[in-house]
Amino acid sequence: MSVFNDLEPKLLWSFFDEIRQVPRPSKKEAKIIAYLRATGEKLGVETTVDSAGNVIMRKGATAGKEKSPAVILQAHVDMVCEKNSDVTHDFENDPIDIFIEDNWLKAKGTTLGADNGIGIAAALAVLASDNIEHGPIECLFTVDEETGLTGAAALSANALKGSVLLNLDSEEDGEIFIGCAGGIDTVATLAYTPAMAPKNYFWATISVKGLKGGHSGDDIEKGLGNANKILNRFLWQQARKTELRLADFNGGNLRNAIAREAHALIGIPFDQKEQLRIDFNHYITDVEGELLLKEPGICLELESENAPATVVDKKTSDLLFNALYACPHGVIRMSDELQGLVETSTNLASVKFDGNNNIVITTSQRSSIESAKHNVAAMVNSVFTLAGASVKHGEGYPGWKPNPNSPVVKVTVDAYERLFGNVPHVRAIHAGLECGLFLEKYPHWDMVSFGPTIRGAHSPFERLDIEATQKFWQLLIEVLRKL
C-alpha cells in the first residue's frame, strides 16, 4: 500500500511518487529526462529537450484564457544525494524509500528529493489536469541546479515565449520570495609530499558524526555545527602539543551542504596515547556544551587503527590545520535593507584527499551584493594562498534583485491572503535560485518564487510538510487562475 493513497490532491502526489522512484543525481539526470519525455508524450503535450538537457513542455490555454499572459512553471530536475554513513543506498539506481511521520513526508536515511521534486510534480499535475483554469503554460525543467546551475546558464535566449515565471523551488509556506543571493565557489588544492609512516606510533580514526547538516544558504544562519571545523579544531590543538601525523582527512561532500560528518586518520607517539584520549574526552565535553541546543545528536569518536603506509609531510599537515582553522565559515554580514536576511556568507563544504597527493578543500560563498560575494571569496582565497595552496574560483552566478512592485508578486500575495486568511511574508532568500540567470537571458520576465515547507534540505533529515504542500497546490492553482 502506497503512503500516498490517502493524500490529497491525488494528482500531485501520484506524480511525486513516480518522481521519487527515478534516480536523478546532479549531472546524471538522463533517467529523469527520459521520464519527462515519456510523461509529455503520455499527456499529449509538446515536449522538447535542449542541448544541455533542459526539458520544456507546452500546454495551451483553457477556454476563455487564451489572451492571458503565457506563464512559465519552473523547477529543477536534479537532487542532492546525501545519506547517513550507516545507510546503503545507490542514488544512481535505487528509488528513494519514504514514509510519513507526524504529517511529514520523510526518507529513510537519505535526502528525500522534495527539493525540487515537489516542484516538478506540481508542474506536471498542472499539465495533466483538465479542471484548472489557466492561460498558456510553459514548463521549464532545468538540469544541474544543485552543483552549478549549468542548465539555467545554458538556456537559450529564445527557448521560451512566456513573460511571467513562477519558480517552484522555495521551501517555506507563508513566504513569497522576490529575490535571492548570488554565489561563487572557491576551491583550494594543497599538494603534499608522502612520507613513510613513523614507527612506534599509535594510530586512530577520529570521527565527527550526528550533525544536522543542511542547506548552506537556507540554514547558514542557524549556528549549526560544521564537521570539518569541529574535527580540525581538535587536530590543530594536538598538532601544537604532539608530533601528530596526518594520514587522511575526509569531511563533508557537497559545496551547498553544511558538513555533517568528517573523519581523520592520525598518529601520535605511543607514549602520548593516554594523554590523547584524555584530551579527546575533554574536547567532547567542550563541544557538546557549546552545541548543546543546536546539535543534540553530535557524536565524536576515537577508534584505534592499523598503521598506514604513508602520511602527509609534517609541514603541509600543519599548514592545512592552520588554514582550516582560519578559514571563515558561516554568516559574514546580515542585510542592512531587509531585516533577518543574511547578506553574505561562506561555507567550508568539504575536505578530501584526491589520491594524487593533493588535499582539495571546497568552499562556497553567497551574497545578495555582487561586490560582497567577491570580497568574501577573496577572503577565503587569501587564507589558502597563505598556506601555499593553489586556489581557483568558479564562474559563479548572479543574484536576483528584488522588485516589490512586481505585478505577479501582488497577484501571489493577494491569492495567498484570499485563500488562507493571512498576509504572507514577502522577502528575499539567501539561497541561490536560478532566477538571476534567467533574467540575464529574459530581462523582461516578471518573476516570483514560492513552495511548500521543506526542512533539512540537502541532508538525510530532509522532510516535506504535507499540509503545507496541499496549500502550495491551492496557491499555484489560484495564481494561474488570476494571472
N, C-alpha and C positions, 0 to 999 in steps of 0.2 A: 504493500500500500504506500503510495507516494505521500510525502509530508505536505504536498501542496493540494491534496484533494479537497480540503475544507476551506481553502483560502480564496478570497475574492480580491480583485477580479480574476476569474479563471484564465482569461486570455493572456493577461500579463504574466501570471505565474507559470503558465504552461510553457511560454517562451523562455522564461528564466530557467526552468527545469531542463529544457533542451540545451541551453547555452552552457550550463554548469557541467554538462557531460562532454563538451567539446574542448579538448586541450587548446590553450591559447597563450603560451608564454610570449613575452615581448620578443620580437624578431623571429618568432616561429609561429606565425599566425595562419599558415596555409590551411589548416583544418577549419578554422573559424571562417575564413574567407570562402572556402568551399561550402560550408554550411549556409552562409548568407546567400551565395549564388543559388543554391538549391531552394532555399526558402523564397527568394524572389521569384524564381520560376514557378514554384508551387502557388504563390499568391497571384501570379499573373501580372506582376509589376515590372516596369523597365528596370533592369539591373546592369550596371557596368562596373568594371574594376580597372583602376588606372595603373600606371606602371609601378607605382610604389606599393600597391596592394590595397589602397583605399577603395571601399565599396560605396557606390551611390545608387540609391533606389528612388524611383519617382512614382507618385500616385496623383491622379487628377483630383480636382476639387469636387466636393459633394454639391448636389443641386442647390442653386442659389448663392453659392460661394465662389463662383468662377472668377469674379473680379477682385477677390481678396488677395492680399499680397502673398506670394509664394513663401512658405515657411520651411526652414531647414531644421530638421531634428538631428542633433549631432551627439555621437558617443564614440568612445574608442574601444577597439575590439580586444586589445591585449590586457593581461592581468599580471600583477606582481605575484611571483611564485615563491612564497616563503613557507617553511614548515618547521615544526619543532624537531629537534635533533633525534628524538626517540620515535618519530613517525616515519614509516616507509610509504613514500608516495612518488610516483613518476609523473611530473607535471606535463610531460610531452605525450603521455598515453592514457593516464588514468583520469576518470571523472572525479569531480570534487564530491566528497562524501559529506552529506549535510544532515542537519537535524534542527528541530525547533525547541527552544527552551525559553520560557518566560516571555513569549511573544517576540523573540528574536530568532532570526534565521542564522545558524552558525555552521562552520565546517569543523570536521574532526581533526584538529591538529595542523591545519593548513590555512592559507588565505582562502577566503570564500569566493572572491571574484565578483562580488556585488559592485565593486569599483572596477570596471564600469558596466558589468554585465546587466545590471538592472536598467541602465540607460539604453542598452541595445534592445532589451526585452520590451521596454516601453515604446520605442520607435517601431519595432516590428508589430507590436499589438495595434498601433495606430494604422499601419499599413493593412493589417489583416481584418480590422473591424469594419462592419458595414453599417454601424449606427452612431458614428462620431461625425459631428458637423465640422468641416474644415475647408480651408482654401487649398490651392495646390501644395503638395507636400514633396519635399526632397529630403531623403535620409542620407546623412553622411556618416559612414563608419570608418574611422581612421585607424591606421596601424601604428604600433610602436610609440604610443604616447608615454609610457612609463619610463623608457630608457633613452629618450632623445627627442620625442615629438617629431620624428622624422616624417611620419605620414602627413601631418599638418604642414610641415615645412615644404614637402614635395607637391602639395596640392596645386593643381593648375589654376591660373587666374581666371579661366573661362569655363571651369568644370561645372559651376552651379549658376542657376538663374535667380534664385531666391534673394530676398532683401532683408529678411528677418531670420535670425538664428537663435534657436533655443538649445543651449548647451545643457545636456542632461547628466553632467558629471560632478555635481555638487553633493555634499554629504551632510546636510543639516536641514531638517524640516523647520519651517518658520523663518528661514533666512533666504533672501533673494540676493544673488551675487551679481555685482555690476563691474567688477574689476579684479585683477589678480596680479601676483608678483611675476617678475621675470626671473630667469635663473641661468646659472652657468656652472659647469663642472671644473674642478681643479684636481689634477691627478699628478702625484709626485712619485717618481721612481728612484729608489735608493739602492745603488749597487753595493754588493758586499763581496768580500773575499772569503771563501770557505776555509775553515781551519779544522784540523783534527780535534775531535772532542777530547778534552783533557782527562787524564786518568784520576782515579780516586775522587770522583765526583758523585754526588747524589743527584739523580735526575727525577724531575717531576713535571706533570702537566698541571698547570693552574688554569681553572676554568671559571668563567662568569656566565651564569645562566638565569633563567626565570624572569628576565626583564620584560616589560610590556612592549617595548619597541614602538612602532607606529610610524606615521607619515611625517617626513622631515619638514613639511610645510604646515599641515594642519595641527600637528602635535608638538611642534618645536618649543612652544612657549609653556608647556606643561611641566617643565622641570624634570622630565623622566631621565632615568639613568642611561648612559651610553656605555655599552660593554667594553668598547675599545679604551675609553678613558679610564674606566674603573680598573681594568686589568693593567694598563700601562702604569697607572699611579703606583701600584704595588711593585711592579718590576723596577721602576725608576728608584724607588726607595731602597730596594735590595741591591741594585747595581751600585749605589753610592756607599754601601757598607760591606759588601762582599765581592768576591771575584765571580759574580754571576755570569754565566754564558748562555746565550740565546740560540736555540736550535730551530724554533718555529714560532710564528705568531699568525693566528688566523682569527680574524674578528669581523663581524658584520658581513653583509652581502651586497645590497643594492644601494645605489647612490641616494635614492629618495626614501630610504627607510632608516630609522634610528637603530643603531646596532643593538640587538637583543642578546647575542651570545658572542663570546670570544674565548680563545684558549691559547696558551703558550707553553712550549716545551723548554724548560730551563734546567740548568745545573749549577750547583754550588759545591764547594769543597765539603767532604763528608763531615769534617769536624764542625761545620756550621749548620748541619741538618736540623738539629733540635731547635736552634735559635730561629731558623726559618719557619718552622711550624708554630713556634710561639708568636713570632711577628705576624704570621698569617692569621692566626686566631684573633689577635688584637685588631688587625685590619678588618676582618669580618665584622667585628663589633662596631668599629668606627663607621663603616659603610652602611651597615644595617641601620644604625642610629641616624645617619644623615638622610637616608632614603626611606625611613620607616613608613611614612604616609604615601609616598609616591610609588614605591616599588616594594610592596609587602612580600612579593614572591621571589625576591632576589636570592640567588644561591651561589656561593663561592666554594669551590672545591680544590683540594690539593691531593693528587694521586701520584704515587711513585711510578717511575717508568724505567725501561731499559735504556742504556746509553745509546745516543745516536752516533752515527759515523762522523758527522761534521757539525760544526757550529758556525755562527756568524762571527767574523772578526770583531774583537772587543771594541775597537774604535767605532765601527759602524753601528753596533748594537747600542752603544752609549748615545751616539748621535740620534738614532731612532727614538730612544726613550725620551730624550730631551725634546725632540721635535713634536712627538705625540703629546707630551705634557703641555708644551707651549701652544700647540695648535688650537685656535679658538673653536668652540662648539656651542651652539645654542643661539639665543636671541642676542643680536648686536645692538639693535635700536628699535624702539616702538615708534609708531607713526605719530607725528605731530598733528596730522589733519583728521584722522579717523580714530576715535578712541577705541582702545582694545585691539587694534590691528598691529601685528608685527610688521615693521617696515623692512628690516634687514636681518638675515640670519645665516648661519653656516652649519653644515652637518659633517662631522667626521664619520664617514659612512663605513669604510672597510679598510682593513689592513691584511694583505695577502702576500705570501711567497709565491712567485710565479714559476719556480722550477728552473730558472735560468740565472740564479744568483742575484735576483732582484727582489726588493720588497716594494710592493705597489700600494700606495695609500690613496684612496679615492675619497674626495670630498665634494660637496655641492653647496653653492651659495644662492640665496634668493633675496630679492628686494623689489619693492614697488617703485624705487627710484633707480634709474639706469646707472647713474654715476656711483651710487652707493653699492650697487651689485658688483661693479668692477673694483671698487675700493676694497671690499671685504675679500674678494678673490685675490687681490694683490697682497692683502694681509696674510692669507694662507700661503700664498706663493713665497713670500719672504721668509716665513718660518722654515719651510723645507729647503729653500735655497741656502739658507744659513747652515743647514745640515748637510749640504753637499749633494742634494738630490737634483735630478732634472725634473722640471715642472712644466706641464702643459695644461692649457685651458681649452675646454670645448668651445664650440661656436656660440653656445648659449641661445636663449630665446627671449623675446621681448615680453614685457608685461602688457596688461590690458588696462588702459586708463579709464577710470570710472566716468560715466555720463549720467548723473542723477536725473537729467531731464529726458532721458530716453523714452520714446513712446511705448516700446514693448515692456519696459520696466513698469510703467504706470499701469498697463493692462494686467501685468502679472500680479502686482501688488493689490490692485482692485479686486482681481479674481480671488486671491487668497483671502482677503478680508470678507468678501461676499460669501465664500464657501464656509469659512471656519470661524468667523466672528471676531477675529483679532488681526491687528496690523502686523505683517511680517517685518523682520529687521532687514533693512537694505544695507548691504556692506560689500566691501572688497574682501578677498581671500588671500592669505599668504601663500597658499599652494599655487602651483603653476597650472593654468588651463591653456588649452590650445587657442583660445580666442585672440590672444595677441598676435599669433602667427596668421590667423585668418584675416585680421584687419590689415596686414601688410598687403595681402592679395585683393581684399574686398573692403576698401576703406569706407564704403557707403553702408555696410551692414549695420543693422540695429540689433544688439545682442543682449541676452540675459542668460543667467545660469541658475538652475535650481535642481533639487533632487531630494531623495528621502534621507533619513538619518542613518549614517553608517558610522560605526565606532571601530577603532583599531585597524583602520585600513593599512595595508602593506605589512600586516603581521598575522600570525595564526590566530590572533584574538579578534580578527575582523568579524563583525556581525551586523546584520541588517534589521532595522526596526520594521516589523510587519505592518503595524498600524500607520506609521509614517509613510510607508510605501503605498498604501491604499490612498492616503491623502495626496501624495505625489501624483498618482494617476488621475485623481479627480482634478487636480490643479492643471495638469497638462491638457486634459480634455477641455476644460473651461477656457484656458488661454487660447487654444486653437479655435474655439467657437467664437471668441470675442475679437480676434485679430481681423 
